[in-house]
C-alpha cells in the first residue's frame, strides 16, 4: 500500500516563496506520475502541477512561470517550489501518485498554504 506524506506548508506574505515536499513509501512503480493539487475553501480540488518519471512537467496556467515541480526517482520524493505567491494560491495542497495523469490517484493528507499580508 502506498503512503504519501506532505510537508512544507505555512503562512507567507504575497510575493514570498514556499517549498512543499512529498515522500512516497510502499509499492511504487517507477513509471508513476507524481502531482500536486490544491483545494481552496468552497472550491473543487484542482491540479497545480504533475511530473512523469521521465521528469516531464505539466503546469496549470495559473502557476506557470512561478511554480516548479521536481522529483527524485531514487528517493521517491516530489517537491513543489512556489515563488511569487499570490493570495489566490491559498489552499490545502495535496500530493498525488498515479499510473497516468488521469488517475486513479493516491492522496497525501494535505498541507495548508496561506498567502496573506
Legacy VTK file of the C-alpha trace (Angstrom):
# vtk DataFile Version 3.0
C-alpha trace
ASCII
DATASET POLYDATA
POINTS 117 float
0.000 0.000 0.000
1.324 3.417 -0.987
1.510 6.262 1.519
2.230 9.910 0.745
3.321 12.449 3.346
3.484 16.161 2.548
5.412 18.829 4.402
6.447 22.445 3.995
3.206 24.393 4.111
2.730 27.541 6.137
1.896 31.230 6.146
3.705 33.509 3.716
3.248 37.066 2.532
2.292 37.851 -1.069
5.370 37.680 -3.270
7.045 35.190 -0.976
8.152 31.605 -1.547
7.493 28.177 -0.099
8.750 24.719 -0.924
6.495 21.707 -0.482
7.832 18.176 -0.246
6.144 14.805 -0.660
7.618 11.488 0.423
6.153 8.287 -1.006
6.513 4.877 0.562
5.229 1.422 -0.315
4.906 -0.272 -3.700
5.657 2.456 -6.226
6.005 1.872 -9.926
8.864 3.811 -11.459
6.521 4.915 -14.235
4.135 6.596 -11.826
3.101 10.210 -12.195
3.515 12.432 -9.144
1.491 15.574 -8.811
0.406 18.481 -6.668
-3.179 19.618 -6.314
-4.811 22.302 -4.216
-8.227 22.956 -2.795
-9.365 26.396 -1.714
-12.320 26.821 0.678
-15.577 26.239 -1.153
-13.834 25.168 -4.359
-13.060 21.903 -6.058
-9.638 20.333 -5.901
-7.584 21.395 -8.913
-4.362 20.174 -10.438
-1.407 22.504 -9.959
1.442 20.515 -11.469
2.402 16.969 -12.313
5.574 15.234 -13.394
6.234 11.919 -15.090
9.021 9.507 -14.214
10.896 10.995 -17.164
10.694 14.410 -15.473
8.281 15.957 -17.983
6.289 18.587 -16.064
2.771 19.846 -16.688
1.554 23.058 -15.041
-1.751 24.768 -14.598
-1.821 28.073 -16.461
-2.294 29.937 -13.184
1.111 28.830 -11.851
3.277 28.699 -14.980
6.470 30.651 -14.504
6.031 30.756 -10.722
5.952 27.113 -9.599
8.441 24.364 -10.348
7.788 20.676 -9.763
10.596 18.164 -9.429
11.038 14.561 -8.343
13.712 12.155 -7.213
13.007 8.645 -8.531
15.572 7.071 -6.208
14.234 8.648 -3.018
10.595 8.530 -4.210
10.039 12.170 -3.409
8.463 15.106 -5.195
8.796 18.803 -4.484
6.952 21.946 -5.467
8.886 25.203 -5.374
6.410 28.065 -5.222
7.632 31.588 -5.929
5.843 34.924 -6.295
2.957 33.587 -4.258
-0.411 35.283 -4.508
-3.382 35.266 -2.126
-5.271 33.134 -4.648
-2.672 30.396 -4.162
-4.074 29.840 -0.686
-5.468 26.380 -0.030
-4.713 22.871 1.111
-2.078 21.321 -1.117
-2.176 17.593 -1.755
0.445 15.312 -3.208
-0.782 12.612 -5.579
0.566 9.436 -7.124
-0.994 7.715 -10.126
-0.238 5.494 -13.085
-1.351 8.178 -15.535
-2.168 11.872 -15.319
-5.823 10.843 -15.341
-5.600 8.685 -12.211
-6.639 6.780 -10.261
-4.949 8.799 -7.543
-3.444 8.042 -4.183
-3.509 11.139 -1.970
-1.500 12.521 0.884
-3.119 14.119 3.903
-2.560 17.657 2.621
-0.652 20.667 3.888
-2.064 24.158 4.354
-0.617 27.075 2.390
-1.827 30.541 3.301
-0.722 33.615 1.377
-1.696 36.731 3.259
-0.273 40.004 4.475
LINES 1 118
117 0 1 2 3 4 5 6 7 8 9 10 11 12 13 14 15 16 17 18 19 20 21 22 23 24 25 26 27 28 29 30 31 32 33 34 35 36 37 38 39 40 41 42 43 44 45 46 47 48 49 50 51 52 53 54 55 56 57 58 59 60 61 62 63 64 65 66 67 68 69 70 71 72 73 74 75 76 77 78 79 80 81 82 83 84 85 86 87 88 89 90 91 92 93 94 95 96 97 98 99 100 101 102 103 104 105 106 107 108 109 110 111 112 113 114 115 116
